[in-house]
Amino acid sequence: MSDRVDALVPFAPDRPKTRLSDVLTPAERREFADAMLDDVLAALDAAGFSPRLLSTDPTNRDVPETVDERPLTAAVNAVLADREPSPESPLAVVMADLALATPRALSRLRGSGDVVLAAGLGGGTNALVSRSPDFRVDYHGASYLDHLRAARTVGATVREVDSRLLATDIDERADLADVLLHGDGAARDWLVDAGFELDAGDGRVSVVREE
């Protein structure tokens, strides 16, 4: 598939990565969230997507941006209703904290199916592509199961993408080890520069931070 696909990237610069508050200051959480966003935008571009930020506040980045202060579900559904995706004009929604996402992994979203879903490890939906004008999202709870049901309710065919790289969203301290182990972009560089390193002292890989 050679045509570029529009990709919506939700981002909340006003409340980034609150579950990392035990290890990062508010300013550091913003910097780290920005670094992950840089990685996601670069990977999307390399995979043939045209990213657009869906932000709760203006970011002043050199990328198209829609500002919507509403919760995630309402904001994404507003774009879906306005766009009315179709096979000729699909729309992707890719989360901004997929620091391990690669162009190759993201390109799998471009496969066939009215709705293509990539689940997160905890039952969420980390990325999707819709070619259905009637499909709507619901990001509460186990949203992956909700999206399966929603697609089938409107008669949309579903394709599931099983990818560890897309399933790993970075929310908590334990997730930082995955970035150091498998990442190779701005997010990993930020962690290294901030003094984080891997620790396997108790037999389980975690992270420690130099004082």
MOKA-V883367 format. One record per residue. N is the residue number from 1. RES is the residue in one small letter. D_CENTER is the distance of its C-alpha to the mean C-alpha in Angstrom with 1 decimal. Layout:
N RES D_CENTER
N RES D_CENTER
This chain:
1 m 21.8
2 s 22.5
3 d 21.4
4 r 18.2
5 v 15.7
6 d 14.2
7 a 10.5
8 l 9.5
9 v 6.8
10 p 7.6
11 f 9.0
12 a 11.9
13 p 14.2
14 d 17.0
15 r 15.7
16 p 13.2
17 k 12.8
18 t 16.0
19 r 16.2
20 l 16.8
21 s 19.8
22 d 22.2
23 v 21.5
24 l 20.3
25 t 22.1
26 p 20.5
27 a 20.9
28 e 19.4
29 r 16.3
30 r 15.8
31 e 16.6
32 f 14.2
33 a 11.3
34 d 12.6
35 a 12.8
36 m 9.3
37 l 8.5
38 d 11.5
39 d 10.3
40 v 7.2
41 l 9.8
42 a 12.5
43 a 11.1
44 l 10.4
45 d 13.9
46 a 15.4
47 a 14.3
48 g 16.0
49 f 13.5
50 s 14.4
51 p 11.6
52 r 12.5
53 l 11.3
54 l 11.7
55 s 13.0
56 t 15.4
57 d 17.5
58 p 18.4
59 t 16.9
60 n 19.5
61 r 17.3
62 d 18.7
63 v 16.2
64 p 16.8
65 e 15.8
66 t 16.4
67 v 17.2
68 d 17.3
69 e 18.2
70 r 17.9
71 p 15.7
72 l 12.3
73 t 14.1
74 a 16.9
75 a 15.2
76 v 13.1
77 n 16.3
78 a 18.3
79 v 16.6
80 l 17.0
81 a 20.6
82 d 21.3
83 r 19.9
84 e 21.2
85 p 19.3
86 s 21.8
87 p 22.2
88 e 23.3
89 s 20.5
90 p 17.2
91 l 14.0
92 a 10.4
93 v 7.6
94 v 4.1
95 m 1.8
96 a 4.0
97 d 5.0
98 l 4.7
99 a 8.2
100 l 9.8
101 a 8.4
102 t 11.6
103 p 13.0
104 r 14.9
105 a 12.2
106 l 10.3
107 s 13.8
108 r 14.4
109 l 12.5
110 r 15.4
111 g 17.9
112 s 20.3
113 g 19.8
114 d 19.8
115 v 16.5
116 v 14.2
117 l 12.1
118 a 10.0
119 a 10.6
120 g 9.5
121 l 12.6
122 g 13.7
123 g 13.7
124 g 10.7
125 t 8.6
126 n 5.2
127 a 6.0
128 l 9.5
129 v 12.3
130 s 15.2
131 r 18.7
132 s 20.4
133 p 21.8
134 d 22.2
135 f 19.0
136 r 17.3
137 v 14.4
138 d 15.1
139 y 12.4
140 h 15.3
141 g 16.3
142 a 15.7
143 s 13.8
144 y 13.6
145 l 17.4
146 d 17.6
147 h 15.8
148 l 18.1
149 r 21.0
150 a 20.0
151 a 19.9
152 r 23.1
153 t 24.8
154 v 24.5
155 g 25.7
156 a 22.6
157 t 22.3
158 v 19.3
159 r 18.0
160 e 16.0
161 v 14.1
162 d 14.8
163 s 12.9
164 r 12.9
165 l 10.7
166 l 7.8
167 a 9.2
168 t 9.1
169 d 7.0
170 i 9.3
171 d 11.3
172 e 14.9
173 r 17.6
174 a 17.8
175 d 14.3
176 l 15.6
177 a 17.9
178 d 15.3
179 v 14.2
180 l 18.0
181 l 18.8
182 h 16.3
183 g 14.7
184 d 16.6
185 g 15.1
186 a 15.2
187 a 13.6
188 r 16.2
189 d 18.8
190 w 18.2
191 l 18.7
192 v 21.8
193 d 23.2
194 a 22.8
195 g 25.0
196 f 22.7
197 e 23.9
198 l 23.9
199 d 26.5
200 a 27.9
201 g 31.1
202 d 31.0
203 g 30.0
204 r 26.3
205 v 23.9
206 s 22.6
207 v 22.4
208 v 25.2
209 r 25.6
210 e 28.7
211 e 30.8
